[in-house]
Every structure is written in C-alpha cells, then in structure tokens.
Amino acid sequence: MNEIDFSNIGFDYGVKPFFMLVGDIEFSDLFKKADCRGMLYIFEKGEKEEMIPVQMAFLFQNEEPAEKFLDILLGWIEKSNNDGEAVTIDFIENNKGGYTLSISPEINRFVERMIPKNLKNKVSPIIMVQTHYKEIDTLGKNYLNFKANYKRAEKISIGYVIGTTTKIIKQSKKYFTKKEFNFYKENEIPANSMALGYKATKEISDFDPKNLPKPPKESVKEITLRRTSEMKSFLPLTYNKLNNLWLGEIQQKLSLKYDSEIIKQAICNLTVFERLKQIKELSPDFTKEGYPNRILDYLLSTYESFDSYYPTDDFYSEQKIIKQIQNDKKELETYLSK
C-alpha cells in the first residue's frame, strides 16, 4: 500500500477548486518584433456612398514575426470553432487626440477552449492572459470612418501588410474575420473589459489592481447543496451505505456536534484517500499544492463500484473523522477567504 500521508488534506465536494488558466504571451512579443507602424483601414462604398469597412490590417515591417503573430491569433480562432470573435480588438481613445489598439484573447472563448470538458462545471477558473497595446498618435479620418461604419459591414477581414503607409510590399495570405469591436474613452473603460489593464500602463490615478474582477465564488448555501449532490454523484455506493446506517453509531454520536452531511463528507474523504493509497505508483502531488484538482480528476475518472476498496469498519475512528472534518473545514475557509 502506498504510504503517502493524507492526514492533513481536506476536500469539500461543494467547492469548485480553483483552476489556473494561463494565456499565450508570445503573441505580444512577436507583435513587438514585427514592428507595427500603424493600422490600415480599407473601405468600399455602400448604396448611399457610405464608406463601409471591409478590411483592417496591421502595418508591419518584419514579415517572419508578423506571420507567427497572426498564426497565434488564427490558432485561438481554430480552437474556438473557427469563431473570429475569439480575438478581442478594442480601441481606447486617449485625451491627447490619439488612440490605443488593445489585442487579447476573448475571455469566454478562452475559458471554453482551455478547460477540459469533464471539468467545465467542476472548477472555478483563475485567468491570466496577456493584453497587447499599440499606441496610434492621431484619430485619423480612416479610423473615424471605421468607427462610424463598422456595424454596417457584414464582416471585416483582419490580416497584416508589410511596408509603409505609401507603399505596400506584401499582404498576408492568411486572415480572419470578425464583427465585434469595442470603442472606449480612456477614463471610461468598464471593469469587465480586458482593456482595463491600459490604465496600469498609463498609471491613471484611479486605477487600483485590487479593483480588478475576482473569480466568481458560490455562496455557502450553494456550496452546501452542491456538496450533497456531488457526493451522491462521485460516491453513490458510499453515500447510500451511510444513509443506511453504515457506521451508524459513530455518525449518531458525531451528529450532536456536526452537521450530518459534514460527517458523511469526512467519511467519504477518508475512504477515497485509502483507495488512493492502494495505487502503487501514486504521485506525491496528491498531497502538494493544487491537490484539490488532482482529487477531483481522480473522482471524475474513477467510477465507484461494488468492487471498490473499503478499509475495515474499525478504521473509521471518531478521532480520525473529527480530524478529517477539521481538514475539510479549512479547505472551505480557504476558498471563501480568496
């Protein structure tokens, strides 16, 4: 039997473990290496002589990093069911008469493609993604036409060109299309926007990183309800045994001080940890930082059956169960304090 020590490990079935999602930062470095000198906006005339945007292009100087930059954006799109809105492009107009282009992965699509399907409703994502900012000195006529008329376009192609504003040497063969763009004043960027980090780059006085949106957390009531449903889902036989007076005497004694579902959770956890110890090559990571995700992964991939391992009944002492209740309580308190 594996001797990994679980005696200080808690797990609350009602809590969705935090799941770190780290976005690609290379696209920002490649953008810098490609040396963007500005933006090109290409139009066609509409029925009433309006200037309808059909294309937007990054004006780069260096083709190799430019191509790699675009390939990364296309990768986001491909992994998001070929949805061009997987790339967020925002325009932030500053108080000096220019604007800043903000490029980042669109958060909802990023989360959707990054979290494995079996974890979608089981974890609380913590998101770390890069946003790249490119300053443009003036609000030119083409930019203002683009802003005024982009909603009239069926779709807008986005790629890059190599050259200058007066001479285009080469145009990218690859491109993507999107329709959604956001336009903000620098002092009016909403709190839920990926462009909010622009305030930090400009050291705008009212910006405080503590005001950035925090990962959503469920209430204690929601956690309590979810705890029971998840125990029933992951450990249906154990939960049924506990409801049918397995370890009834010790459950009854502990119920004078602890809630019934908290007692059941502790017994479920002690059982799971003993099952894990039966795995000869079990990784010690199960008791290191991030262990709730590893326990969750085990529960999702291991179906409880009549052949599942149980230690003998005398293993479940009052002292062990109380210690496990305390460990589980710490897990919940840690989650609620973040």
Protein Blocks (a to p, Z undefined) as FASTA:
>chain_A
ZZbdfklcccdfkbccdddddddfklmmmmmmnopabdcddddddfkopacdfbdcdddf
blklmmmmmmmmmmmmmmnoopaklpccdddddfeopacddddddfklmmmmmpcfklmm
mcccdddddddddddfbdcfklmmmmmmmmmpmbdcddddeddfkbcfbdcfbdcddfbd
cdddfklccfkbcklmmmmmnopaklcfklpccdddddfklmmmmmmmmmmmmmmmlmmm
mmnopaklmmmmmmmmmcfklmmmmmmmmmmmmmmmmpmklcfklmgghklmmmmmmmmm
pccdfkbccddfklmgfklmmmmmmmmmmmmmmmmmZZ
